Amino acid sequence: MQRDQEPPAGIHPLLAGRFSPYRFDPSATVDDHSLGLLLEAARWAPSAGNSQPWGFFTSRPGEPEHERVVRHLAPSSARWATDAGLLVVTLTRRHVDDTPLLYSEFADYDLGQAIAHMTVQAQAMGLAAHQFRAFDLEGLTKELSPNPGWVIVSMVALGKAAEEPTESRDRRSIADLLSAPWASHP
């Protein structure tokens, strides 16, 4: 598998400069206006049939909701995520209420679109985003008790990065992106 270290010239700087920090500045806050812009960016993401099957639970240090989320972080993510100015629990609407009927077969994909939009908006605002799944899913689900049909998928830590991106970033090559899913042909 071939890897590329640097983004090519011409890729948008917001995409080229994006990285997932493992250290956030604990003194940097995400104010209400910034939170609103991040949620607006997610709100305007495309979705299959305009179903918009995403939802969020947000918490910031000092808010009562923050401890409800932080207590369920795995030790590996608690070391850095607790310093972020904002933690976002991401949810998707997979089913219609408590039935087995799918709300949207593309719900997880569409949630990913919404988070991608939020991530680019954060970058444009001078914030960094680190998406992760190192938390107690069962415990957090019991804690937050989402409505029937809704499931927690992941979390995103957002805030001011307390570190610089590494000099080079290891990314799979375009050739690998195009060939990896397919069996070799003679």
C-alpha positions as CSV (number, residue, x, y, z in Angstrom):
1,M,0.0,0.0,0.0
2,Q,1.4,3.3,-1.1
3,R,1.1,6.3,1.4
4,D,1.2,10.0,0.8
5,Q,2.7,12.3,3.4
6,E,1.7,15.8,2.1
7,P,-1.6,17.1,0.6
8,P,-1.2,18.1,-3.0
9,A,-1.3,21.7,-4.1
10,G,-4.8,22.8,-4.8
11,I,-6.6,21.0,-2.0
12,H,-8.5,23.5,0.1
13,P,-6.4,24.8,3.1
14,L,-9.2,23.9,5.6
15,L,-8.9,20.3,4.5
16,A,-5.1,20.3,4.1
17,G,-4.6,21.8,7.6
18,R,-7.1,19.6,9.5
19,F,-5.8,17.2,12.0
20,S,-7.1,15.4,15.1
21,P,-5.2,16.7,18.2
22,Y,-4.5,14.7,21.3
23,R,-4.1,17.8,23.4
24,F,-6.6,20.7,23.8
25,D,-6.1,24.0,25.5
26,P,-8.3,23.6,28.7
27,S,-8.5,27.4,29.0
28,A,-10.1,27.9,25.6
29,T,-13.8,27.9,25.6
30,V,-16.4,27.3,22.9
31,D,-19.0,30.0,23.4
32,D,-22.7,29.9,22.6
33,H,-22.2,31.7,19.2
34,S,-19.5,29.2,18.2
35,L,-21.6,26.3,19.3
36,G,-24.5,27.6,17.2
37,L,-22.3,27.9,14.1
38,L,-21.0,24.3,14.5
39,L,-24.5,23.0,14.8
40,E,-25.7,25.1,11.8
41,A,-22.9,23.6,9.7
42,A,-24.1,20.1,10.6
43,R,-27.7,21.1,10.0
44,W,-27.0,22.1,6.4
45,A,-25.3,18.8,5.5
46,P,-26.9,16.8,2.7
47,S,-28.9,13.7,3.6
48,A,-30.8,11.0,1.7
49,G,-34.3,12.2,1.0
50,N,-33.6,15.2,3.2
51,S,-34.2,12.9,6.2
52,Q,-31.6,14.6,8.4
53,P,-31.3,11.6,10.7
54,W,-28.7,13.1,13.1
55,G,-28.9,14.5,16.6
56,F,-26.4,15.7,19.1
57,F,-25.9,16.0,22.9
58,T,-23.4,18.8,23.6
59,S,-21.6,19.5,26.8
60,R,-18.9,22.0,27.9
61,P,-16.7,22.1,30.9
62,G,-18.5,23.7,33.8
63,E,-21.9,22.6,32.6
64,P,-23.8,19.9,34.5
65,E,-24.1,17.9,31.3
66,H,-20.3,17.7,30.9
67,E,-19.9,15.3,33.9
68,R,-22.7,13.1,32.5
69,V,-20.5,12.5,29.4
70,V,-17.0,12.6,30.9
71,R,-17.7,9.8,33.4
72,H,-18.2,7.4,30.4
73,L,-15.0,8.2,28.6
74,A,-12.4,5.4,28.3
75,P,-9.1,6.1,30.0
76,S,-7.4,6.5,26.6
77,S,-9.7,9.3,25.5
78,A,-10.3,10.8,29.0
79,R,-6.6,11.9,29.0
80,W,-7.1,14.4,26.3
81,A,-10.9,14.8,25.6
82,T,-11.8,16.3,29.0
83,D,-9.7,19.4,28.1
84,A,-11.7,20.1,24.9
85,G,-14.0,23.2,25.1
86,L,-16.9,21.1,23.8
87,L,-17.8,17.4,23.7
88,V,-20.5,16.4,21.2
89,V,-22.2,13.0,21.4
90,T,-23.4,12.1,18.0
91,L,-26.6,10.1,17.4
92,T,-28.4,8.8,14.4
93,R,-32.0,7.9,13.9
94,R,-31.8,4.3,12.6
95,H,-35.4,3.2,13.2
96,V,-38.9,4.6,13.3
97,D,-39.6,4.8,17.1
98,D,-39.3,1.4,18.7
99,T,-40.1,-0.6,15.6
100,P,-37.7,-2.6,13.4
101,L,-38.6,-0.3,10.4
102,L,-35.6,1.6,9.2
103,Y,-35.9,5.4,9.4
104,S,-33.3,5.7,6.7
105,E,-30.9,3.0,5.4
106,F,-28.4,5.8,5.0
107,A,-28.6,7.2,8.5
108,D,-25.0,6.5,9.5
109,Y,-23.7,7.8,6.3
110,D,-25.7,11.0,6.6
111,L,-24.5,11.4,10.2
112,G,-21.0,11.2,8.9
113,Q,-21.8,14.0,6.4
114,A,-23.1,16.2,9.2
115,I,-20.0,15.6,11.3
116,A,-17.7,16.3,8.3
117,H,-19.5,19.6,7.9
118,M,-19.1,20.4,11.6
119,T,-15.4,19.5,11.4
120,V,-14.7,21.8,8.4
121,Q,-16.7,24.6,10.1
122,A,-14.6,24.1,13.3
123,Q,-11.4,24.4,11.2
124,A,-12.7,27.6,9.6
125,M,-13.2,29.0,13.1
126,G,-9.7,28.1,14.3
127,L,-10.9,25.1,16.3
128,A,-9.8,21.5,16.0
129,A,-12.0,18.4,16.1
130,H,-11.1,14.9,17.1
131,Q,-13.7,12.2,16.4
132,F,-13.6,9.1,18.6
133,R,-15.4,6.1,19.9
134,A,-13.4,5.3,23.1
135,F,-16.2,5.5,25.6
136,D,-18.7,3.2,27.3
137,L,-21.5,3.0,24.8
138,E,-23.9,1.1,27.0
139,G,-23.3,3.3,30.0
140,L,-23.6,6.5,28.0
141,T,-26.8,5.3,26.3
142,K,-28.3,4.5,29.8
143,E,-27.1,7.9,31.0
144,L,-28.6,10.0,28.2
145,S,-31.5,7.7,27.4
146,P,-32.1,8.7,23.7
147,N,-35.6,8.3,22.3
148,P,-36.6,5.0,20.7
149,G,-35.1,4.6,17.3
150,W,-32.1,6.8,18.1
151,V,-28.6,5.4,18.8
152,I,-25.4,6.9,19.9
153,V,-22.6,6.4,17.3
154,S,-19.5,8.4,18.3
155,M,-18.2,11.5,20.0
156,V,-16.4,14.6,18.8
157,A,-14.1,16.7,21.0
158,L,-13.8,20.3,19.7
159,G,-11.7,23.2,20.9
160,K,-8.4,25.0,20.6
161,A,-5.6,22.5,19.8
162,A,-2.7,22.7,22.3
163,E,-0.3,21.1,19.8
164,E,0.7,21.6,16.2
165,P,0.1,19.0,13.6
166,T,3.0,16.7,12.8
167,E,5.2,17.7,9.9
168,S,3.8,14.9,7.7
169,R,0.5,13.1,7.9
170,D,0.3,9.5,6.7
171,R,-2.6,9.1,4.3
172,R,-3.4,6.3,1.9
173,S,-2.7,7.1,-1.7
174,I,-5.4,7.8,-4.2
175,A,-4.3,4.7,-6.1
176,D,-4.9,2.6,-2.9
177,L,-8.3,4.2,-2.4
178,L,-9.3,3.1,-5.9
179,S,-7.8,-0.4,-5.8
180,A,-8.1,-1.6,-2.2
181,P,-11.8,-2.5,-2.3
182,W,-11.4,-4.8,-5.3
183,A,-9.9,-8.2,-5.8
184,S,-6.8,-8.4,-7.9
185,H,-7.4,-9.2,-11.6
186,P,-4.8,-10.8,-13.8
